[in-house]
């Protein structure tokens, strides 16, 4: 199929492009699926980096990026990249300048102040991205799910454990019945043994996705328990299991990812759930 034959239906907005990628996510060959995942998880990199840099981060050959673009109807990768660049111009006019400024100083700067600046910048970027990716409809659905639960079970391990712990703390202070599935003593199956369809599970996991979290969430889902997943991609193994899932893609600095946006979302969920229950 030629580019001319598909140009009329080629997505011109990021939202339309995202919908198309999600629609075809099960049809992409392995390497194109790898690019698709990277494109949705790191749209800023897709907009600002060179083909070689993007290919390196996505762990594919540069030619794979061209094939990916053409599979979506674009004549080449540069046409696809314009969609990602338009997204930045429409939402954050100074984003590119700020990010490039951070990169330009990173090579020569050093010390704790540089690290603090870098982590603060990535936290702010993550918070801006959160506002973009979590819709009012999905957030309301998540709050309704939690407010209607007899007991809220919370599962998040490794990097996600601080978020799970905070939710347990907040729910306890707000009078919401909860159980934190902390796997203490390797008792995760026993801790989750009494959860049923009147309860709800919050499952939290990010790339590369903790296997025990995915496995336990899958098992709990088979009991018809409503699940709220907090994860970083539509390609996450938690997304198809969940009744509602919320996307949080944290920006990284020096390969360290912030938790700023995830904790912000956790705070909003806890308080909104308490308010919903109080008004019921």
Legacy VTK file of the C-alpha trace (Angstrom):
# vtk DataFile Version 3.0
C-alpha trace
ASCII
DATASET POLYDATA
POINTS 280 float
0.000 0.000 0.000
1.468 3.371 -0.971
1.647 6.449 1.223
-0.543 8.358 -1.252
-3.280 5.749 -0.906
-3.414 6.183 2.863
-2.612 9.874 3.315
-6.246 10.896 3.677
-6.662 8.698 6.741
-3.281 9.350 8.346
-3.722 10.748 11.892
-2.859 14.419 12.156
-3.312 14.764 15.928
-1.571 12.890 18.709
-4.905 11.733 20.126
-5.918 10.176 16.803
-2.468 8.622 16.400
-2.618 7.156 19.899
-6.039 5.656 19.183
-4.757 4.096 15.963
-1.706 2.578 17.675
-3.878 1.125 20.439
-6.307 -0.256 17.868
-3.472 -2.087 16.111
-1.366 -3.028 19.139
-2.112 -6.744 18.762
-1.347 -6.692 15.032
2.180 -5.230 15.068
5.132 -7.564 14.521
7.501 -7.791 17.494
9.847 -4.906 16.559
7.060 -2.569 15.466
5.223 -3.323 18.701
8.413 -2.353 20.523
8.389 1.017 18.764
4.669 1.453 19.407
5.178 0.898 23.120
8.066 3.371 23.224
6.102 5.961 21.229
3.212 5.963 23.696
5.404 5.772 26.789
7.915 8.427 25.667
6.175 10.850 23.272
8.528 13.679 24.237
11.541 11.645 23.134
9.738 10.890 19.868
9.300 14.616 19.326
12.717 15.923 20.339
15.304 13.263 19.562
16.994 12.223 16.342
16.175 8.967 14.578
19.397 7.436 15.884
18.674 8.515 19.465
15.094 7.229 19.349
16.202 3.926 17.830
18.788 3.536 20.577
16.282 4.193 23.350
13.675 1.926 21.779
16.365 -0.729 21.178
15.571 -1.133 17.478
17.280 -0.309 14.191
16.613 3.148 12.667
14.997 1.424 9.682
12.386 -0.024 12.062
11.211 3.500 12.867
10.637 4.148 9.169
8.715 0.888 8.796
6.627 1.757 11.821
5.723 5.159 10.373
4.836 3.644 6.998
2.695 0.955 8.641
0.557 3.799 10.022
0.226 5.458 6.617
3.006 8.074 6.774
5.473 8.474 3.936
8.404 8.486 6.346
9.424 8.927 9.963
9.710 12.710 9.762
5.993 12.978 8.966
5.155 10.847 11.982
7.500 12.865 14.178
5.673 16.067 13.264
2.591 14.745 15.074
4.603 14.359 18.274
6.143 17.807 17.831
2.738 19.382 17.287
1.603 17.845 20.557
4.385 19.678 22.407
3.692 22.983 20.675
-0.017 22.747 21.454
0.397 21.844 25.115
3.677 23.174 26.482
5.108 25.949 24.262
8.370 26.187 26.198
8.840 22.470 26.899
11.411 21.836 24.190
13.506 24.811 25.250
13.482 23.757 28.892
14.387 20.172 28.114
17.149 21.150 25.715
18.479 23.568 28.323
18.621 20.788 30.874
20.470 18.546 28.450
22.941 21.252 27.439
24.082 21.737 31.025
24.076 18.097 32.067
27.376 17.228 30.401
29.407 19.906 32.192
27.475 20.456 35.407
27.813 18.204 38.405
27.232 17.863 42.088
24.141 17.716 44.255
22.642 20.970 42.970
22.654 19.686 39.401
21.000 16.464 40.556
18.375 18.394 42.494
17.632 20.576 39.463
17.363 17.521 37.227
15.070 15.598 39.529
12.910 18.663 40.165
12.579 19.269 36.427
11.588 15.678 35.689
9.066 15.770 38.537
7.438 18.862 37.021
7.416 17.265 33.577
5.786 14.136 35.006
3.071 16.211 36.690
2.302 18.055 33.455
2.078 14.748 31.611
-0.270 13.388 34.287
-2.757 16.196 33.613
-2.687 15.279 29.948
-3.096 11.524 30.263
-5.645 11.048 33.053
-9.091 12.017 31.796
-11.960 13.213 33.941
-14.036 10.234 32.816
-11.415 7.684 33.869
-10.703 9.435 37.154
-14.411 9.539 38.046
-14.746 5.859 37.164
-11.792 5.014 39.412
-13.256 6.945 42.345
-16.677 5.303 41.855
-15.022 1.875 41.866
-13.158 2.561 45.125
-16.058 4.302 46.837
-18.327 1.338 46.194
-15.940 -1.263 47.613
-16.421 -2.932 50.990
-12.634 -3.185 51.417
-9.931 -1.731 49.203
-6.951 -4.048 48.737
-3.702 -2.374 47.661
-0.918 -4.141 45.765
2.322 -2.499 44.691
5.810 -3.926 45.071
9.409 -2.867 44.474
9.390 0.682 43.018
5.591 0.901 43.355
5.616 -0.019 47.048
5.982 3.585 48.334
2.780 4.487 46.451
0.919 1.483 47.862
2.151 2.369 51.357
0.996 5.954 50.991
-2.464 4.858 49.852
-2.711 2.568 52.888
-1.727 5.454 55.164
-4.177 7.864 53.508
-7.089 5.406 53.488
-6.502 4.652 57.152
-6.527 8.337 58.079
-9.652 8.930 55.975
-11.586 6.041 57.498
-11.593 3.844 54.394
-11.290 0.140 55.112
-8.201 -1.272 53.394
-5.737 -4.141 53.353
-2.173 -3.571 52.163
-0.888 -6.626 50.319
2.732 -6.138 51.334
3.814 -9.792 50.884
5.455 -9.763 54.308
6.813 -13.229 55.023
5.946 -14.279 51.447
2.287 -14.430 52.506
0.839 -12.619 49.498
-1.524 -15.469 48.461
-2.829 -15.727 52.026
-3.220 -11.949 52.370
-5.323 -11.856 49.209
-7.230 -15.009 50.044
-10.395 -13.337 51.331
-10.891 -10.708 48.631
-14.208 -11.043 46.803
-16.444 -9.268 44.299
-17.679 -6.768 46.922
-14.138 -5.481 47.370
-11.766 -3.706 45.010
-8.086 -4.036 44.189
-5.675 -1.230 43.383
-2.769 -2.781 41.449
0.290 -0.606 40.813
3.161 -1.597 38.548
5.436 0.011 35.971
7.900 -1.174 33.350
9.415 -3.791 33.637
6.345 -4.870 35.697
6.848 -6.940 38.837
5.880 -10.535 37.934
4.243 -11.301 41.283
2.065 -8.181 40.991
0.895 -9.183 37.517
0.318 -12.793 38.539
-1.657 -11.941 41.686
-3.701 -9.287 39.868
-4.583 -11.850 37.197
-5.676 -14.382 39.822
-7.765 -11.801 41.675
-9.376 -10.673 38.427
-10.634 -14.214 37.848
-12.732 -13.846 41.011
-14.699 -11.007 39.381
-13.090 -8.477 41.716
-13.128 -4.963 40.202
-9.556 -3.799 39.622
-8.119 -0.311 39.354
-4.685 -0.428 37.723
-2.173 2.396 37.994
0.421 1.728 35.323
2.481 3.404 32.640
1.217 2.177 29.278
-1.673 0.721 27.360
0.764 -2.125 26.664
1.044 -2.898 30.387
-0.109 -6.423 31.311
-2.320 -4.834 33.977
-4.370 -2.752 31.520
-6.484 -5.563 29.984
-7.125 -7.087 33.419
-8.439 -3.892 35.004
-11.961 -2.528 35.015
-10.396 0.957 35.086
-6.768 1.829 34.481
-4.977 5.146 34.884
-1.832 5.961 32.936
1.119 7.532 34.727
4.325 7.805 32.704
7.056 9.304 34.863
9.917 11.182 33.227
13.394 9.957 34.101
16.622 11.779 34.864
19.809 9.790 34.496
17.705 6.592 34.294
16.073 7.384 37.672
12.302 7.779 37.382
10.338 10.148 39.555
7.308 9.092 41.602
5.962 12.638 41.783
3.026 12.182 39.422
2.096 8.758 40.803
1.962 10.063 44.372
-0.044 13.080 43.229
-2.561 10.750 41.616
-2.655 8.592 44.755
-3.452 11.639 46.893
-6.253 12.684 44.550
-7.745 9.185 44.536
-7.675 8.864 48.317
-9.280 12.235 49.032
-11.830 11.964 46.207
-12.846 8.491 47.390
-13.353 9.762 50.941
-15.452 12.673 49.638
-17.535 10.331 47.473
-18.232 8.035 50.423
-19.127 10.940 52.678
-21.656 12.192 50.146
-23.205 8.782 49.494
LINES 1 281
280 0 1 2 3 4 5 6 7 8 9 10 11 12 13 14 15 16 17 18 19 20 21 22 23 24 25 26 27 28 29 30 31 32 33 34 35 36 37 38 39 40 41 42 43 44 45 46 47 48 49 50 51 52 53 54 55 56 57 58 59 60 61 62 63 64 65 66 67 68 69 70 71 72 73 74 75 76 77 78 79 80 81 82 83 84 85 86 87 88 89 90 91 92 93 94 95 96 97 98 99 100 101 102 103 104 105 106 107 108 109 110 111 112 113 114 115 116 117 118 119 120 121 122 123 124 125 126 127 128 129 130 131 132 133 134 135 136 137 138 139 140 141 142 143 144 145 146 147 148 149 150 151 152 153 154 155 156 157 158 159 160 161 162 163 164 165 166 167 168 169 170 171 172 173 174 175 176 177 178 179 180 181 182 183 184 185 186 187 188 189 190 191 192 193 194 195 196 197 198 199 200 201 202 203 204 205 206 207 208 209 210 211 212 213 214 215 216 217 218 219 220 221 222 223 224 225 226 227 228 229 230 231 232 233 234 235 236 237 238 239 240 241 242 243 244 245 246 247 248 249 250 251 252 253 254 255 256 257 258 259 260 261 262 263 264 265 266 267 268 269 270 271 272 273 274 275 276 277 278 279
